[in-house]
Amino acid sequence: MNITWIGQSGYILNDGKTEICIDPYLSDIVNKVAGRARMVECPISPKDLNSDIIICTHNHLDHLDPDAIIEMYLETKVFYAPFDCMEHLEKLGVKNKIALNEGEKAIVGEFEIEAVFADHAVPAIGLIIRHDGKTLYFSGDTYYNEKLEELINIDCMFICINGKLGNMNVEEAARLTNIIRPKVGIPNHYGMFASNTEDPHTFLSQIDCGFEMKFNQTYNVEKMIGGMYNE
């Protein structure tokens, strides 16, 4: 399985048969609405996104991106999102949509997707994704909450570090990572907006399992877990 970080909390997972995209922010709508310009170019045009399913973890513009969604070829895509997102997706013309709320699971190809607890400013979920014996946790947007400490047996942990607008800060992210003790801890939700970013090395310096994914670079998950990219 390969994984690509496309900015913020966005990722593309592909096992050669099925492609999943999480929280794709592929426009500049936050700049239009709030005057916060992108710091990096869009890694892919929404029209060229070939993912079979799109998961939006909550109804904020950098996770459910209306300008990007209306440019996608919607006939072949299935959207998963919490119930709070359903009306917005309907207005955008998304017909193939399935509610995915905390505690619910979905099987897509050889991927098992589970919505887990998140504590955010709006209704939100985190994700556990299992594939070929590997378990990946994506925090999405969330404050630090002791309930998150209950996560176990995580191979790769993808965690927000920006400390603003409803998210845990970098020290809290490092503390949670050290409690959960994944094989690999990967920071995200930085480097997109100048007013809402963080230095990933501050996070990496506080844990012993850290790895910095480069923007729009594809990695093999098994090699990442095995530390082959750290050599």
ABEGO torsion letter per residue (X at the ends): XBBBBAEEABBBBBAGABBBBBGBBABAAAAAAAGBBBABBBABBAAABABABBBBABBBAAABBAAAAAABBAAABBBBBBAAAAAAAAAAGBABBBBBBBGBBBBBEABBBBBBBBBBABBBBBBBBBBGGBBBBBAEBBBBBAAAAABBGBABBBBBAAGBGGBBBAAAAAAAAAAAGBABBBBBGBGABAABBBBAAAAAAABAABBBBBBGBBBBAAAAAAGAAAX
